[in-house]
Amino acid sequence: MAKELGYELHYLSGYFNRFFKSGFNDVLNRIRIDNAKQLMLSGEKSLSRIAMESGFGSIRSFNRAWQLYEKEEPRQTQKRLTGDS
């Protein structure tokens, strides 16, 4: 992203830390998780498909990020959002 915008990596990283009070990867993962939640609401897609469509490179990275930010398994969140028992 820094290269695309024409900035030094350290400058852009510092900007993210100051502006968002978080690093670039944290901000990106939060956006991806918010997107995944929206996809979960339809109740029609598998978690692996939701993970890929949200920009995660693997189901493993999706699960790891989800548990870090949401403090529960993705399947638990999906059930809660869709009302499935």
mmCIF file as gemmi writes it, N, C-alpha and C atoms, coordinates in Angstrom:
data_model
loop_
_atom_site.group_PDB
_atom_site.id
_atom_site.type_symbol
_atom_site.label_atom_id
_atom_site.label_alt_id
_atom_site.label_comp_id
_atom_site.label_asym_id
_atom_site.label_entity_id
_atom_site.label_seq_id
_atom_site.pdbx_PDB_ins_code
_atom_site.Cartn_x
_atom_site.Cartn_y
_atom_site.Cartn_z
_atom_site.occupancy
_atom_site.B_iso_or_equiv
_atom_site.pdbx_formal_charge
_atom_site.auth_seq_id
_atom_site.auth_asym_id
_atom_site.pdbx_PDB_model_num
ATOM 1 N N . MET Axp A 1 ? 0.828 -1.182 0 1 0 ? 1 A 1
ATOM 2 C CA . MET Axp A 1 ? 0 0 0 1 0 ? 1 A 1
ATOM 3 C C . MET Axp A 1 ? 0.874 1.247 0 1 0 ? 1 A 1
ATOM 4 N N . ALA Axp A 2 ? 1.941 1.233 0.809 1 0 ? 2 A 1
ATOM 5 C CA . ALA Axp A 2 ? 2.829 2.394 0.869 1 0 ? 2 A 1
ATOM 6 C C . ALA Axp A 2 ? 3.404 2.695 -0.51 1 0 ? 2 A 1
ATOM 7 N N . LYS Axp A 3 ? 3.84 1.669 -1.202 1 0 ? 3 A 1
ATOM 8 C CA . LYS Axp A 3 ? 4.428 1.843 -2.533 1 0 ? 3 A 1
ATOM 9 C C . LYS Axp A 3 ? 3.403 2.42 -3.501 1 0 ? 3 A 1
ATOM 10 N N . GLU Axp A 4 ? 2.18 1.896 -3.46 1 0 ? 4 A 1
ATOM 11 C CA . GLU Axp A 4 ? 1.117 2.386 -4.342 1 0 ? 4 A 1
ATOM 12 C C . GLU Axp A 4 ? 0.813 3.86 -4.107 1 0 ? 4 A 1
ATOM 13 N N . LEU Axp A 5 ? 0.884 4.277 -2.85 1 0 ? 5 A 1
ATOM 14 C CA . LEU Axp A 5 ? 0.593 5.665 -2.502 1 0 ? 5 A 1
ATOM 15 C C . LEU Axp A 5 ? 1.808 6.575 -2.613 1 0 ? 5 A 1
ATOM 16 N N . GLY Axp A 6 ? 2.979 5.968 -2.806 1 0 ? 6 A 1
ATOM 17 C CA . GLY Axp A 6 ? 4.19 6.76 -2.958 1 0 ? 6 A 1
ATOM 18 C C . GLY Axp A 6 ? 4.798 7.222 -1.641 1 0 ? 6 A 1
ATOM 19 N N . TYR Axp A 7 ? 4.56 6.487 -0.56 1 0 ? 7 A 1
ATOM 20 C CA . TYR Axp A 7 ? 5.099 6.838 0.749 1 0 ? 7 A 1
ATOM 21 C C . TYR Axp A 7 ? 6.108 5.793 1.205 1 0 ? 7 A 1
ATOM 22 N N . GLU Axp A 8 ? 6.964 6.205 2.106 1 0 ? 8 A 1
ATOM 23 C CA . GLU Axp A 8 ? 7.869 5.265 2.764 1 0 ? 8 A 1
ATOM 24 C C . GLU Axp A 8 ? 7.041 4.383 3.695 1 0 ? 8 A 1
ATOM 25 N N . LEU Axp A 9 ? 7.441 3.133 3.824 1 0 ? 9 A 1
ATOM 26 C CA . LEU Axp A 9 ? 6.724 2.193 4.687 1 0 ? 9 A 1
ATOM 27 C C . LEU Axp A 9 ? 6.658 2.69 6.129 1 0 ? 9 A 1
ATOM 28 N N . HIS Axp A 10 ? 7.766 3.179 6.659 1 0 ? 10 A 1
ATOM 29 C CA . HIS Axp A 10 ? 7.798 3.648 8.049 1 0 ? 10 A 1
ATOM 30 C C . HIS Axp A 10 ? 6.905 4.862 8.267 1 0 ? 10 A 1
ATOM 31 N N . TYR Axp A 11 ? 6.832 5.745 7.28 1 0 ? 11 A 1
ATOM 32 C CA . TYR Axp A 11 ? 5.969 6.918 7.394 1 0 ? 11 A 1
ATOM 33 C C . TYR Axp A 11 ? 4.507 6.494 7.457 1 0 ? 11 A 1
ATOM 34 N N . LEU Axp A 12 ? 4.102 5.635 6.516 1 0 ? 12 A 1
ATOM 35 C CA . LEU Axp A 12 ? 2.707 5.203 6.476 1 0 ? 12 A 1
ATOM 36 C C . LEU Axp A 12 ? 2.333 4.394 7.715 1 0 ? 12 A 1
ATOM 37 N N . SER Axp A 13 ? 3.248 3.575 8.173 1 0 ? 13 A 1
ATOM 38 C CA . SER Axp A 13 ? 3.017 2.793 9.385 1 0 ? 13 A 1
ATOM 39 C C . SER Axp A 13 ? 2.808 3.718 10.585 1 0 ? 13 A 1
ATOM 40 N N . GLY Axp A 14 ? 3.644 4.732 10.702 1 0 ? 14 A 1
ATOM 41 C CA . GLY Axp A 14 ? 3.493 5.705 11.79 1 0 ? 14 A 1
ATOM 42 C C . GLY Axp A 14 ? 2.179 6.46 11.7 1 0 ? 14 A 1
ATOM 43 N N . TYR Axp A 15 ? 1.764 6.788 10.49 1 0 ? 15 A 1
ATOM 44 C CA . TYR Axp A 15 ? 0.498 7.482 10.285 1 0 ? 15 A 1
ATOM 45 C C . TYR Axp A 15 ? -0.67 6.622 10.766 1 0 ? 15 A 1
ATOM 46 N N . PHE Axp A 16 ? -0.664 5.359 10.363 1 0 ? 16 A 1
ATOM 47 C CA . PHE Axp A 16 ? -1.723 4.448 10.814 1 0 ? 16 A 1
ATOM 48 C C . PHE Axp A 16 ? -1.745 4.359 12.33 1 0 ? 16 A 1
ATOM 49 N N . ASN Axp A 17 ? -0.585 4.229 12.935 1 0 ? 17 A 1
ATOM 50 C CA . ASN Axp A 17 ? -0.525 4.122 14.395 1 0 ? 17 A 1
ATOM 51 C C . ASN Axp A 17 ? -1.055 5.38 15.071 1 0 ? 17 A 1
ATOM 52 N N . ARG Axp A 18 ? -0.753 6.533 14.522 1 0 ? 18 A 1
ATOM 53 C CA . ARG Axp A 18 ? -1.24 7.787 15.115 1 0 ? 18 A 1
ATOM 54 C C . ARG Axp A 18 ? -2.735 7.976 14.865 1 0 ? 18 A 1
ATOM 55 N N . PHE Axp A 19 ? -3.169 7.766 13.64 1 0 ? 19 A 1
ATOM 56 C CA . PHE Axp A 19 ? -4.551 8.051 13.265 1 0 ? 19 A 1
ATOM 57 C C . PHE Axp A 19 ? -5.531 7.019 13.799 1 0 ? 19 A 1
ATOM 58 N N . PHE Axp A 20 ? -5.199 5.744 13.657 1 0 ? 20 A 1
ATOM 59 C CA . PHE Axp A 20 ? -6.116 4.672 14.05 1 0 ? 20 A 1
ATOM 60 C C . PHE Axp A 20 ? -5.823 4.091 15.429 1 0 ? 20 A 1
ATOM 61 N N . LYS Axp A 21 ? -4.706 4.523 16.033 1 0 ? 21 A 1
ATOM 62 C CA . LYS Axp A 21 ? -4.281 3.958 17.322 1 0 ? 21 A 1
ATOM 63 C C . LYS Axp A 21 ? -4.082 2.447 17.221 1 0 ? 21 A 1
ATOM 64 N N . SER Axp A 22 ? -3.7 2.012 16.015 1 0 ? 22 A 1
ATOM 65 C CA . SER Axp A 22 ? -3.518 0.6 15.733 1 0 ? 22 A 1
ATOM 66 C C . SER Axp A 22 ? -2.683 0.471 14.47 1 0 ? 22 A 1
ATOM 67 N N . GLY Axp A 23 ? -2.06 -0.678 14.29 1 0 ? 23 A 1
ATOM 68 C CA . GLY Axp A 23 ? -1.256 -0.91 13.098 1 0 ? 23 A 1
ATOM 69 C C . GLY Axp A 23 ? -2.099 -1.23 11.875 1 0 ? 23 A 1
ATOM 70 N N . PHE Axp A 24 ? -1.468 -1.178 10.714 1 0 ? 24 A 1
ATOM 71 C CA . PHE Axp A 24 ? -2.159 -1.427 9.455 1 0 ? 24 A 1
ATOM 72 C C . PHE Axp A 24 ? -2.829 -2.793 9.434 1 0 ? 24 A 1
ATOM 73 N N . ASN Axp A 25 ? -2.117 -3.834 9.838 1 0 ? 25 A 1
ATOM 74 C CA . ASN Axp A 25 ? -2.697 -5.182 9.812 1 0 ? 25 A 1
ATOM 75 C C . ASN Axp A 25 ? -3.904 -5.298 10.733 1 0 ? 25 A 1
ATOM 76 N N . ASP Axp A 26 ? -3.857 -4.642 11.884 1 0 ? 26 A 1
ATOM 77 C CA . ASP Axp A 26 ? -5.015 -4.663 12.779 1 0 ? 26 A 1
ATOM 78 C C . ASP Axp A 26 ? -6.217 -3.999 12.126 1 0 ? 26 A 1
ATOM 79 N N . VAL Axp A 27 ? -5.995 -2.845 11.528 1 0 ? 27 A 1
ATOM 80 C CA . VAL Axp A 27 ? -7.085 -2.128 10.861 1 0 ? 27 A 1
ATOM 81 C C . VAL Axp A 27 ? -7.653 -2.976 9.727 1 0 ? 27 A 1
ATOM 82 N N . LEU Axp A 28 ? -6.769 -3.544 8.923 1 0 ? 28 A 1
ATOM 83 C CA . LEU Axp A 28 ? -7.202 -4.374 7.803 1 0 ? 28 A 1
ATOM 84 C C . LEU Axp A 28 ? -7.993 -5.592 8.28 1 0 ? 28 A 1
ATOM 85 N N . ASN Axp A 29 ? -7.527 -6.271 9.311 1 0 ? 29 A 1
ATOM 86 C CA . ASN Axp A 29 ? -8.247 -7.443 9.822 1 0 ? 29 A 1
ATOM 87 C C . ASN Axp A 29 ? -9.594 -7.068 10.407 1 0 ? 29 A 1
ATOM 88 N N . ARG Axp A 30 ? -9.691 -5.93 11.06 1 0 ? 30 A 1
ATOM 89 C CA . ARG Axp A 30 ? -10.992 -5.491 11.591 1 0 ? 30 A 1
ATOM 90 C C . ARG Axp A 30 ? -11.98 -5.227 10.456 1 0 ? 30 A 1
ATOM 91 N N . ILE Axp A 31 ? -11.499 -4.613 9.378 1 0 ? 31 A 1
ATOM 92 C CA . ILE Axp A 31 ? -12.36 -4.369 8.213 1 0 ? 31 A 1
ATOM 93 C C . ILE Axp A 31 ? -12.796 -5.697 7.607 1 0 ? 31 A 1
ATOM 94 N N . ARG Axp A 32 ? -11.858 -6.636 7.485 1 0 ? 32 A 1
ATOM 95 C CA . ARG Axp A 32 ? -12.188 -7.951 6.936 1 0 ? 32 A 1
ATOM 96 C C . ARG Axp A 32 ? -13.218 -8.676 7.798 1 0 ? 32 A 1
ATOM 97 N N . ILE Axp A 33 ? -13.075 -8.583 9.107 1 0 ? 33 A 1
ATOM 98 C CA . ILE Axp A 33 ? -14.015 -9.251 10.015 1 0 ? 33 A 1
ATOM 99 C C . ILE Axp A 33 ? -15.392 -8.601 9.931 1 0 ? 33 A 1
ATOM 100 N N . ASP Axp A 34 ? -15.444 -7.277 9.846 1 0 ? 34 A 1
ATOM 101 C CA . ASP Axp A 34 ? -16.735 -6.603 9.677 1 0 ? 34 A 1
ATOM 102 C C . ASP Axp A 34 ? -17.408 -7.049 8.384 1 0 ? 34 A 1
ATOM 103 N N . ASN Axp A 35 ? -16.622 -7.191 7.327 1 0 ? 35 A 1
ATOM 104 C CA . ASN Axp A 35 ? -17.152 -7.667 6.054 1 0 ? 35 A 1
ATOM 105 C C . ASN Axp A 35 ? -17.664 -9.098 6.199 1 0 ? 35 A 1
ATOM 106 N N . ALA Axp A 36 ? -16.909 -9.936 6.885 1 0 ? 36 A 1
ATOM 107 C CA . ALA Axp A 36 ? -17.32 -11.327 7.091 1 0 ? 36 A 1
ATOM 108 C C . ALA Axp A 36 ? -18.641 -11.396 7.859 1 0 ? 36 A 1
ATOM 109 N N . LYS Axp A 37 ? -18.823 -10.539 8.834 1 0 ? 37 A 1
ATOM 110 C CA . LYS Axp A 37 ? -20.085 -10.518 9.588 1 0 ? 37 A 1
ATOM 111 C C . LYS Axp A 37 ? -21.258 -10.216 8.669 1 0 ? 37 A 1
ATOM 112 N N . GLN Axp A 38 ? -21.063 -9.282 7.76 1 0 ? 38 A 1
ATOM 113 C CA . GLN Axp A 38 ? -22.128 -8.951 6.81 1 0 ? 38 A 1
ATOM 114 C C . GLN Axp A 38 ? -22.451 -10.154 5.917 1 0 ? 38 A 1
ATOM 115 N N . LEU Axp A 39 ? -21.413 -10.856 5.492 1 0 ? 39 A 1
ATOM 116 C CA . LEU Axp A 39 ? -21.63 -12.051 4.668 1 0 ? 39 A 1
ATOM 117 C C . LEU Axp A 39 ? -22.308 -13.156 5.459 1 0 ? 39 A 1
ATOM 118 N N . MET Axp A 40 ? -22.044 -13.234 6.748 1 0 ? 40 A 1
ATOM 119 C CA . MET Axp A 40 ? -22.667 -14.255 7.599 1 0 ? 40 A 1
ATOM 120 C C . MET Axp A 40 ? -24.168 -14.052 7.722 1 0 ? 40 A 1
ATOM 121 N N . LEU Axp A 41 ? -24.602 -12.805 7.678 1 0 ? 41 A 1
ATOM 122 C CA . LEU Axp A 41 ? -26.018 -12.505 7.867 1 0 ? 41 A 1
ATOM 123 C C . LEU Axp A 41 ? -26.911 -13.193 6.833 1 0 ? 41 A 1
ATOM 124 N N . SER Axp A 42 ? -26.382 -13.433 5.659 1 0 ? 42 A 1
ATOM 125 C CA . SER Axp A 42 ? -27.193 -14.1 4.635 1 0 ? 42 A 1
ATOM 126 C C . SER Axp A 42 ? -27.463 -15.549 5.002 1 0 ? 42 A 1
ATOM 127 N N . GLY Axp A 43 ? -26.545 -16.152 5.777 1 0 ? 43 A 1
ATOM 128 C CA . GLY Axp A 43 ? -26.713 -17.531 6.194 1 0 ? 43 A 1
ATOM 129 C C . GLY Axp A 43 ? -26.563 -18.54 5.074 1 0 ? 43 A 1
ATOM 130 N N . GLU Axp A 44 ? -26.126 -18.091 3.906 1 0 ? 44 A 1
ATOM 131 C CA . GLU Axp A 44 ? -26.072 -18.971 2.741 1 0 ? 44 A 1
ATOM 132 C C . GLU Axp A 44 ? -24.662 -19.455 2.398 1 0 ? 44 A 1
ATOM 133 N N . LYS Axp A 45 ? -23.633 -18.866 2.975 1 0 ? 45 A 1
ATOM 134 C CA . LYS Axp A 45 ? -22.263 -19.196 2.585 1 0 ? 45 A 1
ATOM 135 C C . LYS Axp A 45 ? -21.54 -19.936 3.695 1 0 ? 45 A 1
ATOM 136 N N . SER Axp A 46 ? -20.632 -20.802 3.284 1 0 ? 46 A 1
ATOM 137 C CA . SER Axp A 46 ? -19.805 -21.52 4.253 1 0 ? 46 A 1
ATOM 138 C C . SER Axp A 46 ? -18.775 -20.558 4.843 1 0 ? 46 A 1
ATOM 139 N N . LEU Axp A 47 ? -18.257 -20.928 6 1 0 ? 47 A 1
ATOM 140 C CA . LEU Axp A 47 ? -17.242 -20.082 6.633 1 0 ? 47 A 1
ATOM 141 C C . LEU Axp A 47 ? -15.982 -19.974 5.785 1 0 ? 47 A 1
ATOM 142 N N . SER Axp A 48 ? -15.612 -21.038 5.104 1 0 ? 48 A 1
ATOM 143 C CA . SER Axp A 48 ? -14.413 -20.961 4.266 1 0 ? 48 A 1
ATOM 144 C C . SER Axp A 48 ? -14.628 -19.997 3.101 1 0 ? 48 A 1
ATOM 145 N N . ARG Axp A 49 ? -15.792 -19.992 2.531 1 0 ? 49 A 1
ATOM 146 C CA . ARG Axp A 49 ? -16.089 -19.04 1.441 1 0 ? 49 A 1
ATOM 147 C C . ARG Axp A 49 ? -16.133 -17.612 1.968 1 0 ? 49 A 1
ATOM 148 N N . ILE Axp A 50 ? -16.73 -17.429 3.128 1 0 ? 50 A 1
ATOM 149 C CA . ILE Axp A 50 ? -16.77 -16.102 3.75 1 0 ? 50 A 1
ATOM 150 C C . ILE Axp A 50 ? -15.361 -15.607 4.028 1 0 ? 50 A 1
ATOM 151 N N . ALA Axp A 51 ? -14.514 -16.486 4.526 1 0 ? 51 A 1
ATOM 152 C CA . ALA Axp A 51 ? -13.124 -16.11 4.818 1 0 ? 51 A 1
ATOM 153 C C . ALA Axp A 51 ? -12.418 -15.629 3.558 1 0 ? 51 A 1
ATOM 154 N N . MET Axp A 52 ? -12.561 -16.374 2.475 1 0 ? 52 A 1
ATOM 155 C CA . MET Axp A 52 ? -11.89 -16.009 1.218 1 0 ? 52 A 1
ATOM 156 C C . MET Axp A 52 ? -12.455 -14.711 0.642 1 0 ? 52 A 1
ATOM 157 N N . GLU Axp A 53 ? -13.769 -14.563 0.668 1 0 ? 53 A 1
ATOM 158 C CA . GLU Axp A 53 ? -14.399 -13.354 0.124 1 0 ? 53 A 1
ATOM 159 C C . GLU Axp A 53 ? -14.091 -12.122 0.966 1 0 ? 53 A 1
ATOM 160 N N . SER Axp A 54 ? -13.723 -12.326 2.21 1 0 ? 54 A 1
ATOM 161 C CA . SER Axp A 54 ? -13.381 -11.205 3.096 1 0 ? 54 A 1
ATOM 162 C C . SER Axp A 54 ? -11.908 -10.824 3.002 1 0 ? 54 A 1
ATOM 163 N N . GLY Axp A 55 ? -11.136 -11.583 2.224 1 0 ? 55 A 1
ATOM 164 C CA . GLY Axp A 55 ? -9.75 -11.213 2.007 1 0 ? 55 A 1
ATOM 165 C C . GLY Axp A 55 ? -8.722 -11.974 2.811 1 0 ? 55 A 1
ATOM 166 N N . PHE Axp A 56 ? -9.155 -12.971 3.572 1 0 ? 56 A 1
ATOM 167 C CA . PHE Axp A 56 ? -8.203 -13.786 4.31 1 0 ? 56 A 1
ATOM 168 C C . PHE Axp A 56 ? -7.598 -14.817 3.366 1 0 ? 56 A 1
ATOM 169 N N . GLY Axp A 57 ? -6.319 -15.093 3.532 1 0 ? 57 A 1
ATOM 170 C CA . GLY Axp A 57 ? -5.618 -16.01 2.651 1 0 ? 57 A 1
ATOM 171 C C . GLY Axp A 57 ? -5.909 -17.477 2.92 1 0 ? 57 A 1
ATOM 172 N N . SER Axp A 58 ? -6.419 -17.758 4.108 1 0 ? 58 A 1
ATOM 173 C CA . SER Axp A 58 ? -6.722 -19.142 4.465 1 0 ? 58 A 1
ATOM 174 C C . SER Axp A 58 ? -7.751 -19.155 5.584 1 0 ? 58 A 1
ATOM 175 N N . ILE Axp A 59 ? -8.388 -20.303 5.746 1 0 ? 59 A 1
ATOM 176 C CA . ILE Axp A 59 ? -9.355 -20.447 6.837 1 0 ? 59 A 1
ATOM 177 C C . ILE Axp A 59 ? -8.634 -20.367 8.175 1 0 ? 59 A 1
ATOM 178 N N . ARG Axp A 60 ? -7.39 -20.81 8.209 1 0 ? 60 A 1
ATOM 179 C CA . ARG Axp A 60 ? -6.603 -20.759 9.445 1 0 ? 60 A 1
ATOM 180 C C . ARG Axp A 60 ? -6.355 -19.307 9.875 1 0 ? 60 A 1
ATOM 181 N N . SER Axp A 61 ? -5.964 -18.445 8.948 1 0 ? 61 A 1
ATOM 182 C CA . SER Axp A 61 ? -5.726 -17.041 9.308 1 0 ? 61 A 1
ATOM 183 C C . SER Axp A 61 ? -7.038 -16.352 9.677 1 0 ? 61 A 1
ATOM 184 N N . PHE Axp A 62 ? -8.125 -16.731 9.024 1 0 ? 62 A 1
ATOM 185 C CA . PHE Axp A 62 ? -9.449 -16.218 9.36 1 0 ? 62 A 1
ATOM 186 C C . PHE Axp A 62 ? -9.817 -16.586 10.794 1 0 ? 62 A 1
ATOM 187 N N . ASN Axp A 63 ? -9.682 -17.865 11.142 1 0 ? 63 A 1
ATOM 188 C CA . ASN Axp A 63 ? -10.015 -18.326 12.495 1 0 ? 63 A 1
ATOM 189 C C . ASN Axp A 63 ? -9.15 -17.651 13.549 1 0 ? 63 A 1
ATOM 190 N N . ARG Axp A 64 ? -7.868 -17.521 13.276 1 0 ? 64 A 1
ATOM 191 C CA . ARG Axp A 64 ? -6.945 -16.912 14.235 1 0 ? 64 A 1
ATOM 192 C C . ARG Axp A 64 ? -7.308 -15.44 14.476 1 0 ? 64 A 1
ATOM 193 N N . ALA Axp A 65 ? -7.537 -14.69 13.404 1 0 ? 65 A 1
ATOM 194 C CA . ALA Axp A 65 ? -7.899 -13.277 13.541 1 0 ? 65 A 1
ATOM 195 C C . ALA Axp A 65 ? -9.256 -13.14 14.224 1 0 ? 65 A 1
ATOM 196 N N . TRP Axp A 66 ? -10.191 -13.997 13.854 1 0 ? 66 A 1
ATOM 197 C CA . TRP Axp A 66 ? -11.54 -13.924 14.431 1 0 ? 66 A 1
ATOM 198 C C . TRP Axp A 66 ? -11.486 -14.1 15.952 1 0 ? 66 A 1
ATOM 199 N N . GLN Axp A 67 ? -10.769 -15.113 16.385 1 0 ? 67 A 1
ATOM 200 C CA . GLN Axp A 67 ? -10.685 -15.377 17.821 1 0 ? 67 A 1
ATOM 201 C C . GLN Axp A 67 ? -9.97 -14.251 18.552 1 0 ? 67 A 1
ATOM 202 N N . LEU Axp A 68 ? -8.998 -13.631 17.905 1 0 ? 68 A 1
ATOM 203 C CA . LEU Axp A 68 ? -8.275 -12.519 18.515 1 0 ? 68 A 1
ATOM 204 C C . LEU Axp A 68 ? -9.183 -11.32 18.743 1 0 ? 68 A 1
ATOM 205 N N . TYR Axp A 69 ? -9.986 -10.975 17.745 1 0 ? 69 A 1
ATOM 206 C CA . TYR Axp A 69 ? -10.814 -9.769 17.83 1 0 ? 69 A 1
ATOM 207 C C . TYR Axp A 69 ? -12.208 -10.007 18.393 1 0 ? 69 A 1
ATOM 208 N N . GLU Axp A 70 ? -12.774 -11.159 18.132 1 0 ? 70 A 1
ATOM 209 C CA . GLU Axp A 70 ? -14.154 -11.418 18.535 1 0 ? 70 A 1
ATOM 210 C C . GLU Axp A 70 ? -14.285 -12.257 19.807 1 0 ? 70 A 1
ATOM 211 N N . LYS Axp A 71 ? -13.209 -12.888 20.228 1 0 ? 71 A 1
ATOM 212 C CA . LYS Axp A 71 ? -13.173 -13.69 21.455 1 0 ? 71 A 1
ATOM 213 C C . LYS Axp A 71 ? -14.147 -14.859 21.444 1 0 ? 71 A 1
ATOM 214 N N . GLU Axp A 72 ? -14.477 -15.35 20.259 1 0 ? 72 A 1
ATOM 215 C CA . GLU Axp A 72 ? -15.277 -16.551 20.113 1 0 ? 72 A 1
ATOM 216 C C . GLU Axp A 72 ? -14.989 -17.16 18.746 1 0 ? 72 A 1
ATOM 217 N N . GLU Axp A 73 ? -15.432 -18.376 18.549 1 0 ? 73 A 1
ATOM 218 C CA . GLU Axp A 73 ? -15.232 -19.064 17.275 1 0 ? 73 A 1
ATOM 219 C C . GLU Axp A 73 ? -16.12 -18.414 16.214 1 0 ? 73 A 1
ATOM 220 N N . PRO Axp A 74 ? -15.671 -18.389 14.962 1 0 ? 74 A 1
ATOM 221 C CA . PRO Axp A 74 ? -16.508 -17.821 13.899 1 0 ? 74 A 1
ATOM 222 C C . PRO Axp A 74 ? -17.878 -18.5 13.795 1 0 ? 74 A 1
ATOM 223 N N . ARG Axp A 75 ? -17.898 -19.815 13.998 1 0 ? 75 A 1
ATOM 224 C CA . ARG Axp A 75 ? -19.168 -20.543 13.91 1 0 ? 75 A 1
ATOM 225 C C . ARG Axp A 75 ? -20.158 -20.065 14.983 1 0 ? 75 A 1
ATOM 226 N N . GLN Axp A 76 ? -19.647 -19.753 16.164 1 0 ? 76 A 1
ATOM 227 C CA . GLN Axp A 76 ? -20.522 -19.247 17.232 1 0 ? 76 A 1
ATOM 228 C C . GLN Axp A 76 ? -21.137 -17.912 16.821 1 0 ? 76 A 1
ATOM 229 N N . THR Axp A 77 ? -20.312 -17.046 16.256 1 0 ? 77 A 1
ATOM 230 C CA . THR Axp A 77 ? -20.815 -15.744 15.805 1 0 ? 77 A 1
ATOM 231 C C . THR Axp A 77 ? -21.838 -15.931 14.698 1 0 ? 77 A 1
ATOM 232 N N . GLN Axp A 78 ? -21.548 -16.812 13.762 1 0 ? 78 A 1
ATOM 233 C CA . GLN Axp A 78 ? -22.467 -17.067 12.658 1 0 ? 78 A 1
ATOM 234 C C . GLN Axp A 78 ? -23.815 -17.551 13.168 1 0 ? 78 A 1
ATOM 235 N N . LYS Axp A 79 ? -23.81 -18.465 14.117 1 0 ? 79 A 1
ATOM 236 C CA . LYS Axp A 79 ? -25.066 -18.967 14.688 1 0 ? 79 A 1
ATOM 237 C C . LYS Axp A 79 ? -25.836 -17.849 15.39 1 0 ? 79 A 1
ATOM 238 N N . ARG Axp A 80 ? -25.102 -17.012 16.123 1 0 ? 80 A 1
ATOM 239 C CA . ARG Axp A 80 ? -25.734 -15.913 16.836 1 0 ? 80 A 1
ATOM 240 C C . ARG Axp A 80 ? -26.351 -14.905 15.866 1 0 ? 80 A 1
ATOM 241 N N . LEU Axp A 81 ? -25.638 -14.584 14.79 1 0 ? 81 A 1
ATOM 242 C CA . LEU Axp A 81 ? -26.123 -13.591 13.829 1 0 ? 81 A 1
ATOM 243 C C . LEU Axp A 81 ? -27.29 -14.087 12.997 1 0 ? 81 A 1
ATOM 244 N N . THR Axp A 82 ? -27.289 -15.384 12.696 1 0 ? 82 A 1
ATOM 245 C CA . THR Axp A 82 ? -28.349 -15.921 11.838 1 0 ? 82 A 1
ATOM 246 C C . THR Axp A 82 ? -29.497 -16.533 12.641 1 0 ? 82 A 1
ATOM 247 N N . GLY Axp A 83 ? -29.325 -16.65 13.955 1 0 ? 83 A 1
ATOM 248 C CA . GLY Axp A 83 ? -30.37 -17.21 14.783 1 0 ? 83 A 1
ATOM 249 C C . GLY Axp A 83 ? -30.459 -18.716 14.734 1 0 ? 83 A 1
ATOM 250 N N . ASP Axp A 84 ? -29.462 -19.373 14.141 1 0 ? 84 A 1
ATOM 251 C CA . ASP Axp A 84 ? -29.427 -20.843 14.099 1 0 ? 84 A 1
ATOM 252 C C . ASP Axp A 84 ? -29.067 -21.376 15.459 1 0 ? 84 A 1
ATOM 253 N N . SER Axp A 85 ? -29.655 -22.488 15.8 1 0 ? 85 A 1
ATOM 254 C CA . SER Axp A 85 ? -29.353 -23.113 17.097 1 0 ? 85 A 1
ATOM 255 C C . SER Axp A 85 ? -28.253 -24.104 16.987 1 0 ? 85 A 1
